[in-house]
Amino acid sequence: MEIFEGHRALFRPLVKAAVTIGNFDGVHVGHQELLKRTRQAADRQGGDAVAMTFEPHPATYLVPEKARPRLTSRDRKQELFAEAGMDAALVEPFDVDFAQLTADEFEEQVLHNTLAAKHVVVGHDFGYGIGRGGNIESLQQAGERYGFSVEIIEPVCVEDVRASSSEIRRGLIAGELPIVKKLLGRDYDVDGPVVRGAGRGKEFGIPTANVDPQGLLLPKPGIYATWVQVLGEPERHMAATSLGTNPTFVDGGALTLEAHVLDLDRDLYDERLRVSFVEWLRPEERYDDVDALLAQIHKDVLDTRAVLTKNT
């Protein structure tokens, strides 16, 4: 998949482009429907399937004090676009110039002049231009003017729950991984580098990889059965993972993500890992002594193997 750093940075003309536009945070099943329809439209007209998204998220730029952790990093989002069959990702820098485009300017300068769009796929509540001055009706009128068709995708529901980034956030914070998985169409995952921690796990014979999620939303604290993958490698590894503050050793500690990767004897420092949350096993607890903690960790390992064996 080709990656264009904004509409002014195309390094080749697009061909009969089918374009879908959105923030795509999470790339959930609703977003996947947009991507699928875009791929189908591109196939019908013999052109490029293009996903247009924004960096940073417009809300982060416009109202920085209300910025929230993201569900997907830029790299993960692009990976999911490629899996959905996109020919190109257009990553638009959401800066002062772009933020001040009117709806008319976006239609003419971006969709028509630069992307030469022939088909545009958007959600039912799509808005664009400064102050969200453009809507579905104005987009359809622009399509008549510039020669592109517009396809509107209605909300996608799973078990009467609408797929949305907000609903996924709520489910993660509440620890409701089953509904999160259904809304995403996959286990929720975070990517990040392995950083140095206190080293207690290695001292006790249970080494852990401390993963820095780099601004991604973390689920409800506790102990999880997870899959861990070293990015760039195909294998997944079982891991009993703690998301907590290490209350046995410190009071008021920072929240850390520590994965005890099973059956992998290897130094993971400076690697980037993907941690996929499969099942919440138990809350984090404070223990009176290290032996009691270690006994519980060994049980967590057994529980992790049992859960992930079923999910292989």
C-alpha positions in Angstrom: 0.0 0.0 0.0 1.3 3.5 -0.9 1.3 6.2 1.7 0.8 9.8 0.7 1.7 12.5 3.3 -1.2 14.7 2.5 -3.1 15.7 -0.6 -0.3 18.1 -1.6 2.3 15.3 -1.5 0.9 12.8 -4.1 3.9 11.3 -5.9 1.7 9.9 -8.7 -1.8 10.8 -10.1 -4.6 8.7 -8.7 -6.6 6.7 -11.2 -10.4 6.8 -11.0 -10.1 7.0 -7.3 -12.7 5.7 -4.8 -12.0 7.6 -1.6 -13.3 7.1 1.9 -12.7 9.8 4.5 -12.6 9.6 8.3 -10.5 9.5 11.5 -10.8 5.7 11.6 -9.7 5.5 15.3 -9.9 1.8 16.1 -10.7 0.8 12.5 -13.7 -1.0 13.9 -16.4 -3.0 12.0 -18.1 0.2 11.0 -14.9 1.6 9.5 -14.2 -1.8 7.9 -17.6 -1.5 6.1 -16.4 1.9 4.7 -13.2 0.4 3.5 -14.9 -2.7 2.0 -17.3 -0.5 0.0 -14.4 1.7 -1.2 -12.5 -1.4 -2.4 -15.6 -2.6 -4.2 -16.2 0.7 -5.9 -12.6 0.9 -7.0 -12.9 -2.6 -8.5 -16.0 -1.6 -10.4 -14.4 1.4 -11.9 -10.9 0.0 -12.3 -9.3 2.6 -10.1 -7.5 3.2 -6.8 -9.0 2.5 -3.4 -7.9 5.3 -1.1 -8.4 5.8 2.7 -8.0 9.5 3.7 -7.3 10.1 7.4 -5.8 12.9 9.5 -2.8 13.4 11.7 -3.2 14.5 14.4 -6.8 13.7 15.1 -8.7 16.9 14.4 -10.1 17.0 17.9 -6.6 16.9 19.3 -5.6 19.9 17.1 -8.8 21.9 17.7 -9.4 21.2 21.4 -6.0 20.0 22.7 -7.1 20.2 26.4 -9.7 17.5 25.6 -7.4 15.2 23.8 -8.0 11.5 24.7 -5.7 8.4 24.3 -6.1 6.8 20.9 -7.3 3.3 20.0 -4.9 2.9 17.2 -1.5 4.3 16.4 -0.8 5.8 12.9 1.2 2.7 11.9 -1.4 0.3 13.2 -4.1 2.1 11.3 -2.2 2.0 8.1 -1.6 -1.7 8.6 -5.3 -2.3 9.0 -6.0 -0.2 5.8 -3.6 -2.4 3.9 -5.3 -5.6 5.3 -8.6 -4.1 4.0 -7.2 -3.9 0.5 -6.6 -0.2 0.2 -4.2 0.8 -2.6 -3.2 4.0 -0.8 -3.5 5.8 2.5 -3.7 9.6 2.4 -2.5 10.8 5.7 -3.5 14.5 5.8 -1.6 16.8 8.2 -4.3 18.5 10.2 -2.6 21.8 10.5 -3.7 25.5 10.5 -4.0 25.6 6.7 -6.1 22.5 6.4 -8.3 23.4 9.4 -9.2 26.6 7.7 -10.4 25.1 4.4 -14.1 25.8 3.8 -16.4 23.0 2.7 -16.3 24.4 -0.9 -12.5 24.5 -0.9 -12.3 20.9 0.4 -14.6 19.7 -2.4 -12.8 21.6 -5.2 -9.1 21.6 -4.1 -8.9 18.2 -2.4 -11.5 15.9 -3.8 -11.7 17.2 -7.3 -8.5 18.9 -8.3 -6.0 16.8 -6.4 -7.6 13.4 -5.8 -9.7 13.4 -9.0 -12.2 11.4 -7.0 -14.8 9.4 -8.9 -16.6 7.9 -5.9 -16.6 9.0 -2.3 -17.7 6.7 0.6 -18.5 8.3 4.0 -20.5 7.6 7.1 -24.1 8.9 7.6 -22.9 11.7 9.9 -19.9 12.9 7.9 -19.1 16.6 8.2 -16.2 18.6 6.7 -14.7 22.0 6.2 -14.2 24.7 8.8 -16.8 24.5 11.5 -18.1 21.3 9.8 -19.8 23.5 7.3 -20.2 20.7 4.8 -22.6 17.7 5.2 -24.0 14.8 3.3 -26.2 17.0 1.2 -23.5 19.5 0.2 -21.2 16.6 -0.6 -23.8 15.1 -2.9 -24.2 18.5 -4.6 -20.5 18.7 -5.1 -20.5 15.3 -6.6 -23.0 16.4 -9.2 -20.8 19.4 -9.9 -17.5 17.7 -10.1 -18.5 14.3 -11.4 -18.1 11.9 -8.5 -20.8 9.7 -6.9 -21.4 9.6 -3.2 -22.1 6.5 -1.1 -23.5 6.8 2.4 -22.9 4.0 4.9 -25.3 3.7 7.8 -24.2 2.7 11.3 -23.1 -0.9 11.8 -24.5 -2.6 14.9 -23.3 -5.7 16.7 -25.9 -7.3 19.0 -27.8 -4.0 19.0 -24.7 -2.0 19.9 -23.6 0.6 17.4 -19.9 0.2 16.4 -18.2 3.4 17.4 -14.9 4.5 18.8 -16.8 5.9 21.9 -18.5 2.6 22.6 -15.2 0.8 22.3 -13.6 3.2 24.7 -16.4 2.6 27.2 -16.1 -1.1 26.9 -12.3 -1.0 27.4 -12.6 1.1 30.5 -15.3 -1.2 31.9 -13.3 -4.3 31.1 -15.9 -5.6 28.7 -13.5 -7.3 26.3 -16.1 -9.6 24.6 -18.1 -6.7 23.2 -15.0 -4.8 22.4 -13.7 -7.7 20.3 -17.0 -7.9 18.5 -17.0 -4.2 17.7 -13.4 -4.3 16.5 -13.6 -7.7 14.7 -10.4 -8.6 16.5 -8.8 -8.5 20.0 -7.9 -5.0 21.2 -4.2 -4.5 20.9 -1.6 -1.9 21.7 1.9 -1.5 20.2 4.9 0.0 22.0 8.6 -0.4 22.7 10.0 -2.5 25.6 11.5 -0.2 28.2 13.5 -0.8 31.3 11.5 -1.4 34.5 12.5 -2.2 38.1 13.8 -5.7 37.1 11.9 -7.5 39.9 10.4 -10.1 37.6 13.8 -11.3 36.4 15.1 -11.4 40.0 12.2 -13.7 40.9 12.6 -15.9 37.9 9.5 -14.5 36.1 10.9 -11.9 33.7 8.5 -9.4 32.2 8.7 -7.0 29.2 7.6 -3.5 30.2 5.7 -2.1 27.2 5.2 1.7 26.7 1.8 2.1 25.0 2.8 5.6 23.8 -0.5 7.3 24.3 -2.8 4.5 23.4 -5.9 3.8 25.5 -5.4 0.9 28.0 -8.2 -1.2 29.3 -9.4 -1.7 32.9 -6.4 -2.5 35.2 -5.9 -6.1 36.1 -4.2 -9.4 35.0 -4.9 -10.5 31.5 -4.3 -13.4 29.2 -2.7 -11.9 26.1 -1.0 -12.7 22.9 2.3 -10.9 22.4 4.1 -10.4 19.0 7.4 -8.9 18.3 6.7 -6.5 15.5 8.2 -7.6 12.2 8.0 -11.3 13.2 5.1 -13.6 12.3 4.9 -15.6 15.6 2.5 -14.9 18.4 3.4 -15.9 22.0 1.3 -16.5 25.0 1.8 -14.0 27.8 0.4 -13.4 31.3 0.2 -9.6 31.4 -0.2 -7.3 34.3 -1.7 -3.8 33.9 -1.3 -2.2 37.3 0.7 -0.3 39.8 2.7 -3.1 41.6 1.0 -2.5 45.0 3.0 -5.3 46.7 6.2 -3.3 46.2 5.1 0.4 46.0 2.4 2.7 47.1 0.8 4.9 44.5 3.0 3.6 41.7 2.5 4.5 38.1 0.3 2.3 35.8 2.6 -0.1 33.9 2.0 -2.8 31.3 4.2 -5.8 32.0 4.0 -9.0 29.9 5.5 -12.2 31.1 5.9 -13.9 27.8 5.7 -17.7 28.0 8.0 -20.1 26.2 10.3 -17.3 24.9 13.7 -17.1 26.4 15.0 -13.9 24.8 16.1 -10.3 25.6 13.3 -8.1 24.4 14.7 -4.7 25.3 14.3 -2.2 22.5 12.0 -4.4 20.5 8.5 -3.2 19.7 5.8 -5.5 20.9 2.1 -5.9 20.1 0.0 -6.9 23.1 -3.4 -8.3 22.3 -5.9 -8.5 25.2 -7.9 -11.7 25.1 -9.4 -12.2 28.6 -9.4 -10.4 31.9 -8.3 -12.9 34.6 -8.5 -11.1 37.9 -7.9 -7.7 39.6 -4.5 -6.7 40.7 -4.0 -7.4 44.4 -1.5 -6.5 47.2 0.2 -9.5 48.8 1.8 -9.8 52.3 4.9 -11.5 51.0 6.7 -12.3 47.7 6.0 -16.1 48.0 2.2 -15.4 48.0 2.6 -13.2 44.9 4.7 -15.7 43.1 2.2 -18.5 43.8 -0.5 -16.4 42.3 1.6 -15.5 39.2 2.2 -19.2 38.6 -1.6 -19.7 38.7 -2.0 -16.8 36.3 0.4 -18.5 33.9 -1.7 -21.7 34.0 -4.9 -19.8 33.5 -3.3 -17.9 30.6 -2.3 -21.1 28.9 -5.9 -22.5 29.3 -7.5 -19.4 27.9 -5.2 -19.0 25.0 -5.2 -22.6 24.1 -9.0 -22.3 23.5 -8.3 -19.1 21.4 -5.6 -20.6 19.2 
